[in-house]
């Protein structure tokens, strides 16, 4: 099975909710991405982008809740300063975008930045709020469509099919 790729700038909505009966690779990849990004930025390594993948090897994309689920995780990214970021490890527990447990090693520009057995708050009921967009770090693109009626202009009328 191919691993699931989740970018830090991609909103995955319902995919990251707790998965009854098992732990999916999308949840593992997304939550690892979020918690590693927060930790790197807390340690002053400004993350430009980070993409994580997770897999259970030949077990598929979801591990049963009855088995000891261990997902392999690999992340690649870049800092604002242009340094490469890599994260590798095993994840055994995930909570709603808020915490991962396992064994993760993060490297920035080839140097070990941190090695942890867990990141985030596993007592949380949901993920912490995302960082607010700024001029240097824009948020996601949102497209808003409005229908404008201009009855006084003969060239601006309703369009067929709308």
C-alpha positions as CSV (number, residue, x, y, z in Angstrom):
1,X,0.0,0.0,0.0
2,X,1.2,3.5,-0.7
3,X,1.6,5.8,2.3
4,X,-0.7,8.7,2.8
5,X,0.8,12.2,2.3
6,X,-0.5,15.1,4.2
7,X,1.1,18.6,3.8
8,X,1.2,21.1,6.7
9,X,-0.8,23.6,4.6
10,X,-3.5,21.2,3.7
11,X,-6.7,21.0,5.8
12,X,-7.9,17.5,6.2
13,X,-11.0,18.1,8.3
14,X,-12.7,14.9,9.3
15,X,-9.8,12.7,8.3
16,X,-8.1,13.6,11.6
17,X,-10.9,12.7,13.9
18,X,-10.5,9.7,16.2
19,X,-11.0,6.6,14.1
20,X,-13.2,4.2,15.9
21,X,-11.7,0.7,15.8
22,X,-8.3,1.7,14.5
23,X,-5.6,4.2,13.8
24,X,-5.3,5.4,10.2
25,X,-2.1,6.5,8.5
26,X,-3.8,9.9,7.5
27,X,-4.3,10.6,11.2
28,X,-0.7,9.6,12.1
29,X,0.8,11.7,9.3
30,X,-1.3,14.8,10.0
31,X,-0.8,14.7,13.7
32,X,2.9,14.1,13.4
33,X,3.1,17.0,11.0
34,X,1.3,19.3,13.4
35,X,3.1,18.4,16.6
36,X,6.6,18.3,15.0
37,X,6.0,21.7,13.4
38,X,4.9,23.2,16.7
39,X,7.9,21.8,18.5
40,X,10.4,22.9,15.8
41,X,9.0,26.4,15.9
42,X,9.0,26.4,19.7
43,X,12.7,25.7,19.4
44,X,13.2,28.5,17.0
45,X,13.5,26.5,13.7
46,X,10.9,28.4,11.7
47,X,9.2,25.8,9.4
48,X,8.3,26.9,5.9
49,X,6.7,23.6,5.0
50,X,6.7,20.0,6.3
51,X,5.1,16.9,4.7
52,X,4.7,13.7,6.6
53,X,3.9,10.1,5.4
54,X,2.9,7.2,7.6
55,X,2.5,3.5,6.9
56,X,1.9,0.2,8.6
57,X,3.9,-1.7,6.0
58,X,2.0,-4.6,4.6
59,X,-0.9,-4.1,7.1
60,X,-2.7,-1.5,5.0
61,X,-3.6,2.1,6.0
62,X,-5.4,1.3,9.3
63,X,-4.3,-0.7,12.3
64,X,-6.9,-2.4,14.4
65,X,-7.5,-1.0,17.9
66,X,-7.0,-4.6,19.2
67,X,-3.4,-4.8,17.9
68,X,-0.4,-2.9,19.1
69,X,-0.3,-0.3,16.3
70,X,3.1,1.0,15.3
71,X,3.2,3.3,12.3
72,X,6.4,4.2,10.5
73,X,6.6,7.9,9.9
74,X,8.8,10.0,7.6
75,X,8.6,13.8,7.2
76,X,10.5,16.1,4.9
77,X,10.5,19.9,4.8
78,X,12.4,23.1,4.8
79,X,12.9,26.0,7.2
80,X,12.4,29.7,6.4
81,X,16.2,29.9,6.2
82,X,16.4,27.2,3.5
83,X,17.6,24.3,5.7
84,X,16.3,20.8,5.1
85,X,14.1,19.2,7.8
86,X,13.7,15.4,8.2
87,X,11.8,13.5,10.8
88,X,11.8,9.7,11.1
89,X,10.4,7.3,13.7
90,X,7.6,5.1,14.9
91,X,4.3,6.3,16.3
92,X,2.2,4.2,18.7
93,X,-0.5,6.7,19.8
94,X,-2.2,9.7,18.3
95,X,-4.8,12.1,19.7
96,X,-6.7,14.4,17.4
97,X,-3.9,16.5,15.9
98,X,-2.7,17.3,19.5
99,X,-0.3,14.5,20.4
100,X,1.9,11.7,19.1
101,X,3.7,9.0,21.2
102,X,6.4,6.7,20.0
103,X,10.0,7.5,19.0
104,X,10.7,10.5,16.7
105,X,14.0,12.0,15.6
106,X,14.0,15.4,13.9
107,X,17.0,16.8,12.0
108,X,17.6,20.3,10.7
109,X,20.3,20.7,8.1
110,X,21.5,17.1,8.9
111,X,22.0,17.9,12.6
112,X,19.8,16.2,15.2
113,X,17.4,18.9,16.5
114,X,15.5,16.7,18.9
115,X,14.7,13.1,19.7
116,X,11.5,12.4,21.7
117,X,9.2,9.7,22.9
118,X,6.2,12.0,22.5
119,X,5.0,15.4,21.5
120,X,2.0,17.4,22.5
121,X,-0.8,17.0,25.0
122,X,-2.3,13.5,24.9
123,X,-5.0,14.6,27.4
124,X,-6.3,17.1,24.9
125,X,-9.7,16.7,23.4
126,X,-8.8,18.5,20.2
127,X,-5.9,20.1,18.4
128,X,-4.7,23.5,19.5
129,X,-5.6,26.4,17.3
130,X,-3.5,26.9,14.2
131,X,-1.1,29.8,14.0
132,X,-2.6,32.9,12.7
133,X,-1.6,34.0,9.3
134,X,0.8,36.9,9.0
135,X,2.4,38.9,6.1
136,X,5.4,36.5,6.2
137,X,3.3,33.3,6.6
138,X,0.0,33.6,4.7
139,X,-2.9,31.4,5.6
140,X,-4.8,29.0,3.3
141,X,-6.5,30.4,0.2
142,X,-10.2,30.9,0.5
143,X,-12.4,31.6,-2.5
144,X,-15.7,33.3,-1.9
145,X,-18.3,33.5,-4.7
146,X,-21.1,36.0,-4.7
147,X,-23.9,36.5,-7.2
148,X,-24.3,40.2,-7.9
149,X,-27.5,41.5,-9.4
150,X,-27.4,44.8,-11.3
151,X,-30.9,45.3,-12.8
152,X,-30.0,48.8,-14.1
153,X,-27.2,47.6,-16.4
154,X,-28.4,45.7,-19.5
155,X,-25.1,43.9,-19.8
156,X,-25.2,42.6,-16.2
157,X,-28.0,40.2,-15.9
158,X,-28.5,36.7,-14.6
159,X,-26.4,34.1,-16.4
160,X,-28.2,31.1,-17.7
161,X,-27.7,28.1,-15.5
162,X,-27.3,30.0,-12.3
